[in-house]
Amino acid sequence: MKIAIIYSTSSGITKKAAKILSNKIKAKIQLIPIEKAKTACLLKYDFIILAGSLYHGKVQGTLKRYISRNMGTLMEKPVALFMNCDEKSNTKSHLNKTFSEQLVKSSFISSNFGYEINPDEGNFIDKIKAKKTLSSENIPVLDMDEIDKFASYINNLIDKRIE
């Protein structure tokens, strides 16, 4: 089975999460940054995982446009979705805003992997905010349990398809 993980990221955390996830799935995985994703890409794969990061409550416009342009094809393919954002936020609402309610409802699984802060990424203001957050007691980290659950679900789908 060939799986594409198409992702958008502003700070590199979604790329990191996609790499971690790809190492846990028992299939041939291709990581594709949204800037390099083409409509034809979707046709080459048996399963599509879309991923985005929320920044100030919004996902990158490139991912939104890609989904909008390819909604017909995406609705015909097995799809899974994940995002990276503050775990305390309303995950269901953010998933619907990020990927569209229609796509979320038709996906096999959708999840929020949480987020990390990288003090070396972003503009000057982002770096200052990151350094302040890192000096506090509540340092955000990716939710490895959620990534494991997501990978396990995908692996179960693969096993059922092969049987």
Salt bridges, closest charged atoms under 4 A:
GLU101 OE2 - LYS105 NZ 3.32
GLU116 OE1 - LYS16 NZ 2.85
GLU146 OE1 - LYS149 NZ 3.70
ASP148 OD1 - LYS24 NZ 2.72
ASP159 OD2 - LYS26 NZ 3.43
